[in-house]
Amino acid sequence: MPFRYHRMERKEQLLELLDPEHEVELDGTFLNRLAAALRASSPSERQQALDKATEAYENALDDVLYENGGILARKAEHDARRSQNLSGQLGSRHSG
């Protein structure tokens, strides 16, 4: 698998960790590029359109991770703290 796909996979995993409920939406530009690839009449046009779609998808991931990443990271930290607090409260109820 080319390096680009490994990079995108890591970004997708990070986004999944930061936004498990999928509250953030990616820019849809890559869908337009993907549709163009499906409509392409020649293999070279199709490959060119797929390359553009892949690049647009990676750019959309970057936008979400880097522009919204701070917000998502804070949200994930807050959710983790809340989860710890709840399990601590449940533990103290059972031990009492």
C-alpha positions, -999 to 999 in steps of 0.1 A, spaced: 0 0 0 15 34 -9 26 57 18 -2 81 11 -28 55 21 -10 47 53 -10 84 62 -47 87 55 -54 56 75 -36 71 105 -56 103 101 -89 84 99 -80 65 131 -71 97 149 -104 113 137 -123 82 150 -106 86 184 -113 123 186 -148 121 172 -163 86 178 -198 99 174 -190 114 140 -202 149 149 -177 165 125 -184 163 88 -157 162 62 -157 186 32 -176 169 4 -152 180 -24 -137 145 -25 -171 130 -33 -174 153 -64 -139 141 -75 -149 105 -69 -180 109 -90 -159 123 -117 -137 92 -115 -167 70 -119 -178 90 -150 -144 90 -166 -143 75 -200 -107 63 -201 -84 46 -176 -60 75 -176 -88 100 -169 -102 77 -142 -68 74 -125 -63 112 -127 -97 117 -111 -90 91 -84 -58 108 -76 -76 141 -72 -103 125 -51 -77 109 -28 -59 143 -24 -92 160 -17 -101 134 9 -67 138 26 -72 176 26 -106 172 41 -91 150 69 -64 176 75 -89 204 77 -109 186 103 -79 173 123 -59 205 123 -86 232 123 -111 214 145 -85 192 162 -82 214 192 -119 214 198 -121 176 192 -92 169 215 -107 190 243 -141 173 238 -124 138 239 -106 148 271 -138 161 287 -156 129 277 -128 108 292 -129 128 325 -166 125 327 -164 87 321 -138 84 348 -159 105 372 -189 83 365 -170 51 370 -155 65 402 -190 74 415 -203 39 406 -173 23 424 -179 43 456 -216 33 456 -207 -4 453 -181 -2 480 -203 16 505 
